[in-house]
Amino acid sequence: MSKLARGVMGAVIAVAGAIGVGLPAHAAILGPEAAACAPGANRPALLVSIDGFKARTGDLRVQLYGANPEDFLAKGKKMKRIELPVTPSGVMEVCVALPAPGDYAIAVRHDVDGSGKSNWNDGGGFSRNPRLSLLSLKPDYDKVVIRTENGVRRVPVTMQYRQGFSIGPVAMASR
């Protein structure tokens, strides 16, 4: 960036601050393990960035699965579950601390009405954003697995919802 561009950008930020105009900020890191994703944290963690909500209501569930493909989405086989209320706007960034570097998969569920029960209005998403269909709601493990090292790895997840006879992202992302 040129010296002139840096100066102009600095002036814009200063003026915006002086007149009270808010500039976009990064989403707050959410969840009970947020410290594991803080700057300077040096342990393996996933920062799951969830976007594309069709409604800003209900609860969000982020589940972590390990390296065994047979455990993926199997009842009682998750390594960790983090549940949070859906925020009023923006991308939700949820930190998931990991026990060690390795292979993991993330499954996200949006319980739109907060009932705790799955229904047709609820949405879901997975690490690596595989394509889903009404005939195949559970993606193959090899389509969602991610390799981690020490440090924080960002994992974008776009929510998908039933729309007629198909499943996919809603037209408008986070509002």
Residue pairs with C-beta under 8 A, 6 or more apart in sequence:
1 9
13 23
16 22
16 23
26 93
27 49
27 90
27 91
27 92
27 93
28 93
29 37
29 38
29 47
29 93
29 94
29 95
30 84
30 87
30 92
30 93
30 94
30 95
31 62
31 82
31 84
31 94
31 95
31 96
32 82
33 45
33 82
33 95
33 96
33 97
34 95
35 41
35 95
36 43
36 45
36 95
36 96
36 97
36 152
37 45
37 47
37 93
37 95
37 152
41 151
41 152
42 150
42 151
43 97
43 98
43 150
43 151
44 97
44 98
44 99
44 100
44 101
44 102
44 148
44 149
44 150
44 151
44 153
45 95
45 96
45 97
45 98
45 151
45 152
45 153
46 64
46 95
46 96
46 98
46 104
46 106
46 146
46 148
46 152
46 153
46 154
46 155
47 93
47 94
47 95
47 96
47 152
47 153
47 154
47 155
48 62
48 93
48 94
48 95
48 96
48 106
48 108
48 127
48 155
48 157
49 91
49 92
49 93
49 154
49 155
49 156
49 157
50 60
50 62
50 91
50 92
50 93
50 94
50 108
50 125
50 157
50 159
51 91
51 92
51 156
51 157
51 158
51 159
51 173
51 174
52 125
52 158
52 159
52 160
52 169
52 170
52 173
52 174
53 86
53 110
53 123
53 159
53 170
53 173
53 174
53 175
54 110
54 112
54 123
54 159
54 161
54 170
55 86
55 112
56 86
56 87
56 88
56 89
56 174
56 175
57 86
57 112
57 113
57 114
58 85
58 86
58 110
58 111
58 112
58 113
58 114
59 83
59 84
59 85
59 86
59 110
59 111
59 114
59 116
60 83
60 84
60 85
60 86
60 92
60 94
60 108
60 109
60 110
60 111
61 81
61 82
61 83
61 108
61 109
61 111
62 81
62 82
62 83
62 84
62 94
62 96
62 106
62 107
62 108
63 78
63 80
63 81
63 82
63 106
63 107
63 108
63 109
64 78
64 79
64 80
64 81
64 96
64 98
64 104
64 105
64 106
65 71
65 72
65 73
65 77
65 78
65 79
65 104
65 105
65 106
65 107
66 79
66 102
66 103
66 104
67 102
67 103
67 104
67 145
68 77
69 141
69 142
69 145
70 77
71 77
71 78
72 105
72 107
72 141
72 144
73 107
73 138
78 107
79 99
79 104
80 96
82 94
82 96
84 92
84 94
85 114
86 92
86 110
89 174
89 175
90 174
91 174
95 152
96 106
98 104
98 148
101 148
101 149
101 150
102 147
102 148
103 145
103 146
103 147
103 148
104 127
104 145
104 146
104 148
105 126
105 127
105 141
105 144
105 145
105 146
106 126
106 127
106 144
106 146
106 155
106 157
107 124
107 125
107 126
107 144
108 124
108 125
108 126
108 157
108 159
109 118
109 122
109 123
109 124
110 122
110 123
110 124
110 159
110 161
111 117
111 118
111 122
112 121
112 122
112 123
113 119
113 121
120 162
121 161
121 162
122 161
123 159
123 160
123 161
124 132
124 137
124 159
124 160
125 157
125 158
125 159
125 160
126 139
126 143
126 144
126 157
127 144
127 145
127 146
127 155
127 157
128 143
128 144
128 145
128 146
129 156
129 157
129 158
130 139
130 140
130 143
130 144
131 139
131 168
132 139
132 160
132 167
132 168
133 166
133 167
134 162
134 165
134 166
134 167
137 167
146 153
146 155
158 169
158 173
159 169
159 170
160 167
160 168
160 169
161 167
161 168
161 169
161 170
163 170
